[in-house]
Amino acid sequence: MNKAFLAKVLNADTGIGALALRVPVGIIFMAHGAQKLFGAFGGYGLQGTGQWMESIGLAPGYLMALLAGSGEFFGGLFLILGLLTRPSAIVLAFTMVVAIFAVHFQNGFFMANGGYEFGLALLAASLSLLFSGAGKASVDGFITRKLATK
């Protein structure tokens, strides 16, 4: 892989402030992904989530549940680690756009009514990490520093 391209994708020279965003947002995404993939935390697992997704028009439901659950679970894990933060953030941002418009938008803004405010907050956090990168306290930062010394 081109070293310059990799350095741009992994660039993490924004300090450690992103850590305060990456970790809690990563935990939230991992938990939601675990609900979809494994039925953890009161979730329905792939089968149940797939049936629900099919019922709201996201077909094939099982595949959509697998994609959303994997994006959330592994994207969240990667955010926590600060590994491939920008690619993970774009997957998570896309997932939130789909969630907002396919599930929550028709319910209005407020979460109490099933609205999109929480999805919007996660979308904003994902976009922030897409633009800023993982920061120095990350695997991306470690790799970037190693690339710079070679």
N, C-alpha and C positions, 0 to 999 in steps of 0.2 A: 504494500500500500504506500502511496505517496506520503512521505514524511511531512511535507508542508500542509497537505490536506488534513492529515491526522492531527497535526498541531493546531489547526484552526478549529476542528471539531471538538477537541479536548481542551482548548485554551481555558485555563482556570485561574487567571491572574487577578481576580476580583476581590481578593482578601478572603476572610472567613465568614462574612455576613450571610452568604448563601447557605451555609450550614444550618442556620436557624430556620430557614425556609425548607430546605431539602428534607430534613429528618422528620418533622411532623407531617408534612405533606406526603412523604414517602410512606409513612406508617398508615395514614388514612387510605392511600391508594392500595397498599398491600392488603389491608383488612377487607376492603370492598372486593378486591380480586379474589381473596380467599373465600369470600361468601359465594362468589360465582363459580369458582373452580372446585372447591372442596366442601361446600356446605358449611363452612366454619362460621362462627359468630351469628348463628341463626339464619344463614343463607340457605339457598335451595340447591346448590351444586349445579353442575353443568346441565343435567337433565331438566330440573325444574326451571332454572334460569332460561334455558333454551326454549322451553315450552312458553314461558312468559314472553320472551322476545318475539317468538313466532306470532303470538297473539296480538302484539302491538304493531306487527308489520315488518319486523326485522327478520327476514328469512334468508337462508335457513337458520332457524333459531339456535340449534346446537352449535353451529359454526360461529354465529355471532356471539354467543355466550363464551365460547372458547377464546375468540379473539379479544373480546372486551375483558374477560377475566385474566387472560395472560398479559395483556397490555397493562392492566392495573396492577396485578401482582408483581410481575417482573419489572415493570417500569418503576413501581414504588420501591422495590428492592434496590434497583440501580440508583434511584435518587438518594436513598439512604447512604449507599456506599459512595456516591459521587462518581459512578462509573458510567461512561457513555451518557452523560447527563443530558446533553442537547438532543441526541436521537430519542432518548426515553421521553423527554419533555414534549417533543412534537407528537409522539404516539399518544401520550396522555392528553395533550391539548385536543387532538382530533377526537379522542374518546369522549371528552367532555362536551365538545360541540355536538356530537351525535346524541349524547345523553340529554343535553339541554333541549334540543329541538325535537327529538323523538319521544321524550318522556315528560319533561317538566314544563316546557314553555307554555303550553295551553293551560297550565294551572296558575299562571301569574308568577310574580316575583318571589313571594315569601315561602320559605321552606315549610312553614306550618300548614300550608295548603298544598304541599307537594310541588311547590314552585322551583324555580331555577337558581335561587340565590346561592346555594351551596355549590352547585355545579359551576356557576360563574366564578366563585372564589377559587375553586380548584383550577379552572381554566386560566385565571389570571396568574396564579402561582406557577402553573406549568409554563406559561408564556414568559414570565419573569426569568425562570431558570433557563429557558431556551435562549433568551437574549444575554443573560449574564454568565451562564456556565456554572459549574459546580463550586467554584472558589478554590482557594489553596488547600483547605482541609478536605481533600477528596482524593480518590484514586486517579481521577482525571488530572488533578494537579500534580500528583506524583509522577504520572506518565509524562506529562508536559515538561516537567523539570528534567526528567531523564532524557527526553528527546533533545532538549536544549543543550545538554552536555555532550552529546554524541557528535 
